[in-house]
Amino acid sequence: MSLGVLNNIAAIYAQNNLNQTQSSLQNVLQQLSSGSRINSGADDAAGLALADGLQANEAALNQSSQNASSGVGLLQTADGALAQVTNLLNRAVTLSTEASNGTLNANQISSANQEYQNILTEIGNIGSTTNFNGNSVFTNTATSVFVSDGTASGATTFNELIGSLSDASVGTTTATTTAGTGTALTNPTPTTPTSTTSATATFTFGSAADTVSGTLKVAVGAGGAVTENFGAGTTLAEAVGQMNDDSAFRTSGLVASQSTTSPNELIITGPTGTANTLTLTGTALTDTTPTVTTPGAGTNLAGSTLTAATAQTVLTNVTSAIQDIAYQRGNIGASINELNAASNVASAESVNLTAAQDSVQATNYGQATSDMAKYQVLSQTGISALAQANSVQQEILKLMQ
């Protein structure tokens, strides 16, 4: 090998290896300081996507557990109020039993009636003033408690129905169910233009006021039809999420959305292109009014007066009201157990997903510290080698002396 000073090849090799070592050492130090093996997409693109997806699931599950706990708080508020109503009714039992005794005079019975009327008033007050987070509790309207893992298929809505409470309806009785009705959604025609390079083809389904069910089949151009099946009770938002989560739907260039001007319209948009006309085949979507379950009215105590003549009737009615309150509290208790179970499941699933994310993303400190030691040695030897490569060319000066 001839001697020359034009290029120091050995120094270039040493410098290149030293740069690679320094880059690797910097990456290891970042892993050690952050605790994360993946700090950018360049570290592990697939691992980053998996970890971020798991993290999103964890966030949804943690909040879902909180949602369920809030629902339990609502139900416990109702249960506590009903417990106080039971105490009031037990006092009414005492008063009506006392008034049934012929040893009381008119003034004493009148006093008993006054207290009984105050009890009825207080029951009405409890029903109208009990609230949770500023919302009335005894509305006889279902409260939706949403639990999800962040995906459309993993979403569950618990409709917790407490019932009403007033002196005219104390407690609840067996619920009645009103079946939902279905109305076919007319298959729309695409808006114009249907196949140009300047616009996309779009289907707009009319008003879906409640929930949708049935089958949607849509094809793009000459491609095969993508089929989506919606179970009974699927909300429009859930339907949109289901379609956009479907890989076949996305691969076809289709996008589902919900109208912002008319929130109850379902919109299917296709890709831009001369051959991208949308076609509906065998589609049968139904707009369904949800099934409604309403608790039966409790015992009506409104307008009742406690006298010697009515005392036994009042006693019978109050006893019935106590049973209706017990029935209402039993249903609330079952709902509390249901939400507690949902909260526990969400928490357990979150813990498992956190463990899975940790296994993908967390730094392996045993491996990382070994790599750091290796790269530190390589860095030192690389610097030494570069110094030696630079000093070799200095020997040429001796030939010129």
C-alpha positions as CSV (number, residue, x, y, z in Angstrom):
1,M,0.0,0.0,0.0
2,S,1.5,3.4,-1.1
3,L,2.0,6.2,1.3
4,G,-0.2,9.3,0.7
5,V,-1.9,12.2,2.4
6,L,-4.7,13.0,0.0
7,N,-7.2,10.8,1.9
8,N,-6.7,9.2,5.3
9,I,-8.8,6.1,4.7
10,A,-8.1,4.5,8.1
11,A,-9.3,7.7,9.8
12,I,-12.4,7.8,7.6
13,Y,-13.2,4.2,8.7
14,A,-12.6,5.0,12.3
15,Q,-14.7,8.1,12.1
16,N,-17.6,6.3,10.5
17,N,-17.6,3.6,13.1
18,L,-17.2,6.1,15.9
19,N,-20.3,8.0,14.6
20,Q,-22.4,4.8,14.6
21,T,-21.2,4.0,18.1
22,Q,-22.1,7.5,19.4
23,S,-25.5,7.2,17.8
24,S,-26.2,3.8,19.4
25,L,-24.8,5.1,22.7
26,Q,-27.1,8.1,22.6
27,N,-30.1,5.9,21.8
28,V,-29.3,3.6,24.8
29,L,-28.9,6.6,27.1
30,Q,-32.3,7.9,26.0
31,Q,-33.8,4.5,26.7
32,L,-32.2,4.4,30.2
33,S,-33.2,8.0,31.1
34,S,-36.8,7.8,29.8
35,G,-37.6,4.2,30.9
36,S,-39.0,3.6,27.4
37,R,-37.5,1.4,24.8
38,I,-39.5,3.2,22.0
39,N,-39.0,7.0,22.0
40,S,-39.8,7.6,18.3
41,G,-41.2,5.7,15.3
42,A,-37.7,5.0,14.2
43,D,-37.0,2.9,17.2
44,D,-39.8,0.4,16.5
45,A,-42.6,1.5,14.2
46,A,-44.9,-1.5,14.7
47,G,-44.2,-1.5,18.5
48,L,-45.0,2.2,18.7
49,A,-48.3,1.7,16.9
50,L,-49.2,-1.3,19.2
51,A,-48.2,0.6,22.4
52,D,-50.1,3.8,21.4
53,G,-53.2,1.7,20.6
54,L,-53.0,-0.1,24.0
55,Q,-52.6,3.2,25.7
56,A,-55.7,4.6,24.1
57,N,-57.6,1.4,25.2
58,E,-56.3,2.0,28.8
59,A,-57.5,5.6,28.8
60,A,-61.0,4.6,27.7
61,L,-61.1,1.7,30.2
62,N,-59.9,3.9,33.1
63,Q,-62.6,6.5,32.3
64,S,-65.2,3.8,31.8
65,S,-64.4,2.5,35.3
66,Q,-65.0,6.1,36.5
67,N,-68.2,6.3,34.5
68,A,-69.5,3.2,36.1
69,S,-68.5,4.5,39.6
70,S,-70.4,7.7,38.9
71,G,-73.4,5.7,37.9
72,V,-73.1,3.7,41.2
73,G,-73.0,7.1,43.0
74,L,-76.2,8.1,41.3
75,L,-77.9,4.9,42.3
76,Q,-76.6,5.0,45.8
77,T,-78.0,8.5,46.2
78,A,-81.4,7.2,45.1
79,D,-81.1,4.2,47.5
80,G,-80.3,6.5,50.4
81,A,-83.2,8.7,49.7
82,L,-85.5,5.7,49.5
83,A,-84.2,4.4,52.8
84,Q,-85.3,7.7,54.4
85,V,-88.7,7.3,52.8
86,T,-89.0,3.8,54.3
87,N,-88.3,5.4,57.7
88,L,-91.0,7.9,57.2
89,L,-93.5,5.2,56.1
90,N,-92.7,3.1,59.2
91,R,-93.7,6.1,61.2
92,A,-96.9,6.4,59.2
93,V,-97.5,2.7,60.0
94,T,-97.3,3.6,63.7
95,L,-99.6,6.6,63.3
96,S,-102.3,4.6,61.4
97,T,-102.1,1.7,63.8
98,E,-102.5,4.2,66.7
99,A,-105.4,6.0,65.0
100,S,-107.2,2.6,64.6
101,N,-107.5,2.3,68.3
102,G,-110.8,3.5,69.7
103,T,-109.2,5.0,72.8
104,L,-108.0,8.1,71.1
105,N,-110.1,11.3,71.1
106,A,-110.7,13.6,68.1
107,N,-107.9,16.0,69.0
108,Q,-105.4,13.1,69.2
109,I,-106.4,11.7,65.9
110,S,-106.2,15.1,64.3
111,S,-102.6,15.5,65.6
112,A,-101.8,12.1,64.2
113,N,-103.2,13.1,60.8
114,Q,-101.2,16.3,60.9
115,E,-98.0,14.3,61.3
116,Y,-99.1,11.9,58.6
117,Q,-99.7,14.8,56.2
118,N,-96.2,16.1,57.0
119,I,-94.8,12.7,56.1
120,L,-96.6,12.7,52.7
121,T,-95.3,16.2,52.1
122,E,-91.7,15.2,52.9
123,I,-91.9,12.2,50.6
124,G,-92.9,14.5,47.8
125,N,-90.0,16.8,48.7
126,I,-87.6,13.9,48.6
127,G,-88.8,12.9,45.2
128,S,-88.5,16.4,43.8
129,T,-85.4,17.7,45.4
130,T,-83.0,14.7,45.4
131,N,-80.4,15.2,42.8
132,F,-77.0,14.0,41.7
133,N,-74.5,16.4,40.1
134,G,-77.3,18.9,39.6
135,N,-79.6,16.4,37.9
136,S,-82.9,15.2,39.4
137,V,-82.7,11.5,40.4
138,F,-86.4,10.4,40.5
139,T,-87.3,11.3,36.9
140,N,-88.5,7.9,35.6
141,T,-86.1,8.5,32.7
142,A,-83.2,6.2,32.0
143,T,-79.7,7.5,32.7
144,S,-77.1,6.2,30.2
145,V,-73.8,4.9,31.7
146,F,-71.2,4.4,28.9
147,V,-68.4,1.8,29.2
148,S,-66.0,1.2,26.4
149,D,-62.4,0.0,25.7
150,G,-62.1,2.7,23.0
151,T,-63.5,0.6,20.1
152,A,-67.0,0.4,18.7
153,S,-67.3,-3.3,19.3
154,G,-66.2,-2.9,22.9
155,A,-68.8,-0.3,23.9
156,T,-71.7,-1.0,26.2
157,T,-74.4,1.4,27.4
158,F,-76.2,0.7,30.7
159,N,-79.6,2.4,30.9
160,E,-80.3,2.7,34.6
161,L,-83.9,3.5,35.3
162,I,-84.6,4.6,38.9
163,G,-88.3,5.4,38.6
164,S,-90.3,8.3,40.1
165,L,-91.1,9.3,43.6
166,S,-94.0,11.4,44.9
167,D,-96.9,11.1,47.3
168,A,-99.0,9.9,44.4
169,S,-96.5,7.2,43.4
170,V,-94.5,5.8,46.4
171,G,-92.1,3.1,45.2
172,T,-92.4,1.2,41.9
173,T,-94.1,-2.0,40.8
174,T,-93.4,-4.5,38.0
175,A,-92.1,-2.7,34.9
176,T,-94.0,-2.6,31.6
177,T,-92.2,-2.9,28.3
178,T,-93.2,-1.1,25.1
179,A,-91.8,-2.7,22.1
180,G,-89.9,-0.6,19.6
181,T,-91.2,0.0,16.0
182,G,-89.2,-0.2,12.9
183,T,-89.3,2.0,9.8
184,A,-87.4,1.1,6.7
185,L,-84.8,3.7,5.6
186,T,-85.2,4.4,1.9
187,N,-82.1,3.6,-0.1
188,P,-80.9,7.0,-1.4
189,T,-79.4,7.8,-4.7
190,P,-75.9,9.3,-4.8
191,T,-75.7,13.1,-5.0
192,T,-74.4,14.4,-8.3
193,P,-71.8,14.3,-9.7
194,T,-71.5,10.6,-9.1
195,S,-68.3,9.9,-11.0
196,T,-66.0,12.8,-11.7
197,T,-62.4,13.5,-10.8
198,S,-63.5,16.7,-8.9
199,A,-65.9,15.3,-6.4
200,T,-66.8,12.1,-4.5
201,A,-69.9,10.1,-4.7
202,T,-72.0,10.3,-1.6
203,F,-75.0,8.4,-0.2
204,T,-77.2,10.3,2.4
205,F,-79.7,8.2,4.3
206,G,-82.7,10.1,5.5
207,S,-83.5,10.7,9.2
208,A,-82.5,7.9,11.5
209,A,-84.1,9.3,14.6
210,D,-83.4,6.6,17.1
211,T,-81.3,3.5,16.3
212,V,-80.5,1.6,13.2
213,S,-80.4,-2.1,12.4
214,G,-80.1,-4.4,9.4
215,T,-77.6,-4.7,6.5
216,L,-75.8,-2.1,4.4
217,K,-74.0,-3.3,1.2
218,V,-72.1,-0.7,-0.8
219,A,-69.7,-1.1,-3.7
220,V,-67.2,1.3,-5.2
221,G,-67.0,1.2,-9.0
222,A,-66.5,-2.4,-10.2
223,G,-65.3,-3.6,-6.9
224,G,-67.1,-6.1,-4.7
225,A,-69.7,-4.9,-2.2
226,V,-68.7,-4.3,1.4
227,T,-71.2,-5.6,3.8
228,E,-72.0,-4.1,7.3
229,N,-74.4,-5.8,9.7
230,F,-75.9,-3.7,12.4
231,G,-77.6,-5.3,15.4
232,A,-80.8,-4.1,17.0
233,G,-80.2,-1.0,19.1
234,T,-77.2,0.3,17.2
235,T,-77.0,4.1,17.5
236,L,-76.0,6.2,14.5
237,A,-72.7,7.1,16.2
238,E,-72.0,3.4,16.8
239,A,-72.9,2.5,13.2
240,V,-70.5,5.2,11.9
241,G,-67.7,3.9,14.3
242,Q,-68.3,0.3,13.2
243,M,-68.0,1.1,9.5
244,N,-64.9,3.3,9.9
245,D,-63.3,0.5,12.1
246,D,-63.9,-2.1,9.3
247,S,-60.7,-2.6,7.3
248,A,-62.6,-3.7,4.2
249,F,-64.7,-0.5,4.4
250,R,-61.6,1.7,4.7
251,T,-59.7,-0.3,2.0
252,S,-62.5,0.4,-0.5
253,G,-62.0,4.2,0.2
254,L,-65.3,4.5,1.9
255,V,-65.9,6.9,4.9
256,A,-69.0,7.0,7.1
257,S,-70.1,10.1,8.9
258,Q,-73.0,11.7,10.7
259,S,-74.5,14.9,9.3
260,T,-73.6,18.0,11.4
261,T,-76.5,20.0,10.1
262,S,-79.0,17.2,10.6
263,P,-77.4,14.9,13.2
264,N,-79.7,12.1,12.4
265,E,-78.5,11.5,8.8
266,L,-76.1,8.8,7.9
267,I,-73.6,9.7,5.1
268,I,-71.5,7.3,3.1
269,T,-68.7,9.0,1.1
270,G,-66.7,7.2,-1.6
271,P,-63.2,8.0,-3.0
272,T,-62.6,10.5,-5.9
273,G,-62.2,9.0,-9.4
274,T,-64.0,8.5,-12.7
275,A,-64.6,4.8,-11.9
276,N,-65.7,5.3,-8.3
277,T,-69.5,5.5,-8.6
278,L,-71.1,4.1,-5.5
279,T,-73.7,1.3,-5.8
280,L,-76.0,0.0,-3.1
281,T,-77.0,-3.7,-3.4
282,G,-79.5,-5.6,-1.3
283,T,-79.4,-2.9,1.4
284,A,-82.0,-3.2,4.1
285,L,-81.6,-0.6,6.9
286,T,-84.2,0.1,9.5
287,D,-84.7,3.1,11.7
288,T,-85.9,1.5,15.0
289,T,-87.6,3.2,17.9
290,P,-85.9,1.6,21.0
291,T,-87.8,-0.7,23.3
292,V,-88.9,1.3,26.4
293,T,-89.2,-0.3,29.8
294,T,-91.1,1.8,32.3
295,P,-91.5,0.9,36.0
296,G,-95.0,0.6,37.1
297,A,-96.5,3.3,39.4
298,G,-96.2,2.8,43.1
299,T,-98.8,3.2,45.8
300,N,-100.9,6.4,45.6
301,L,-101.1,8.0,49.0
302,A,-101.9,11.5,47.8
303,G,-105.0,13.1,49.3
304,S,-105.4,10.4,51.9
305,T,-106.5,11.5,55.4
306,L,-105.9,9.7,58.6
307,T,-109.1,9.4,60.7
308,A,-110.6,6.8,62.9
309,A,-112.7,5.6,60.0
310,T,-109.8,5.5,57.4
311,A,-107.0,4.4,59.7
312,Q,-107.0,0.8,58.7
313,T,-107.3,1.6,55.0
314,V,-104.3,4.0,55.4
315,L,-102.4,1.3,57.2
316,T,-103.0,-1.1,54.3
317,N,-101.9,1.4,51.7
318,V,-98.8,2.5,53.7
319,T,-97.8,-1.2,54.1
320,S,-98.2,-1.6,50.3
321,A,-96.1,1.5,49.8
322,I,-93.3,0.0,51.9
323,Q,-93.3,-3.1,49.8
324,D,-93.2,-1.0,46.6
325,I,-90.2,1.0,48.0
326,A,-88.5,-2.3,48.8
327,Y,-89.1,-3.5,45.2
328,Q,-87.6,-0.2,43.9
329,R,-84.6,-0.4,46.1
330,G,-84.1,-4.1,45.1
331,N,-83.9,-3.0,41.4
332,I,-81.5,-0.2,42.2
333,G,-79.4,-2.6,44.2
334,A,-79.2,-5.0,41.2
335,S,-78.2,-2.1,39.0
336,I,-75.5,-1.1,41.5
337,N,-74.1,-4.6,41.4
338,E,-74.2,-4.6,37.6
339,L,-72.2,-1.3,37.4
340,N,-69.7,-2.4,40.1
341,A,-69.1,-5.5,38.0
342,A,-68.6,-3.4,34.9
343,S,-66.2,-1.1,36.7
344,N,-64.2,-4.1,38.0
345,V,-64.0,-5.6,34.6
346,A,-62.8,-2.3,33.1
347,S,-60.2,-1.9,35.8
348,A,-59.0,-5.5,35.4
349,E,-58.8,-5.1,31.6
350,S,-56.9,-1.8,32.0
351,V,-54.3,-3.5,34.3
352,N,-53.8,-6.3,31.8
353,L,-53.4,-3.9,28.9
354,T,-51.0,-1.8,30.9
355,A,-48.9,-4.9,31.5
356,A,-49.0,-5.7,27.7
357,Q,-48.0,-2.1,26.9
358,D,-45.2,-2.2,29.4
359,S,-43.8,-5.4,27.9
360,V,-43.8,-3.7,24.5
361,Q,-42.5,-0.3,25.4
362,A,-40.6,-0.4,28.7
363,T,-36.8,-0.4,28.7
364,N,-35.1,-3.7,29.4
365,Y,-32.5,-2.3,31.9
366,G,-30.4,-5.5,31.9
367,Q,-30.0,-5.3,28.1
368,A,-29.7,-1.6,28.0
369,T,-27.0,-1.4,30.6
370,S,-25.0,-4.1,28.8
371,D,-25.3,-2.2,25.6
372,M,-24.2,1.0,27.3
373,A,-21.1,-0.7,28.6
374,K,-20.4,-2.1,25.1
375,Y,-20.9,1.2,23.4
376,Q,-18.8,3.1,25.9
377,V,-15.9,0.7,25.3
378,L,-16.4,1.0,21.5
379,S,-16.5,4.8,21.9
380,Q,-13.2,4.9,23.7
381,T,-11.5,2.4,21.3
382,G,-13.0,4.3,18.4
383,I,-11.5,7.6,19.6
384,S,-8.2,5.9,20.2
385,A,-8.3,4.3,16.7
386,L,-9.1,7.7,15.1
387,A,-6.2,9.3,16.9
388,Q,-3.8,6.5,15.8
389,A,-5.1,6.8,12.2
390,N,-4.4,10.5,12.2
391,S,-0.9,10.1,13.7
392,V,0.2,7.5,11.1
393,Q,0.3,10.1,8.3
394,Q,2.6,12.2,10.5
395,E,5.2,9.6,9.7
396,I,5.4,10.8,6.1
397,L,7.1,14.0,7.4
398,K,10.1,11.9,8.3
399,L,10.6,11.0,4.7
400,M,10.9,14.6,3.8
401,Q,13.6,15.5,6.4
